[in-house]
Amino acid sequence: MSENNQVDDLIAFGKNARNILDDATFKAVIQSVKDDIHISWKQTSPHEAKERERYYQLLQAIDLLEEKLWMVADNAHILKLKTENIVRNNKGV
């Protein structure tokens, strides 16, 4: 696989990540899951430390998923800008 194909694949991967993040269904599902976890957490007793910790870890995992998608999308955008800049500079040579 050529370097250009790898770059194109990474950019496409990032665009897909951004499309997921912008998708209304994805946003609604993520928010619904967070709301469900929060409700479940509120229904636990303060003495149920293990159960409360589990809900906290679930929220952390969801946040990590979103963070990773943003990182992929942002990195691909930066790669695209750098690639365009290289192409533009090479045309001027």
BELQUI-V987307 format. One line per field, one symbol per residue. ss: DSSP state (2 for helix, 1 for strand, 0 for the rest). phi: phi as a letter, one per 40 degrees, with the letter a starting at -180 (. if undefined). burial: I if it has 9 or more other C-alpha atoms within 8 Angstrom, else O. Layout:
BEGIN
ss: ???
phi: ???
burial: ???
END
This chain:
BEGIN
ss: 002222222222222222222202222222222222222222000000222222222222222222222222222222222222222222200
phi: .cccccccccccdccccccccccccddccdcccccccccccccccdccdcccccccccccccccdcccccccccccccccccccccccccccc
burial: OOOOOIIOOIIIIIIIIIOOIOOOOIIOOIOOOIOOIIOIIOOIOOOOOOIIOOIOOIIOOIOOOIOOIIOIIIIIIOIIOOOOOOOOOOOOO
END
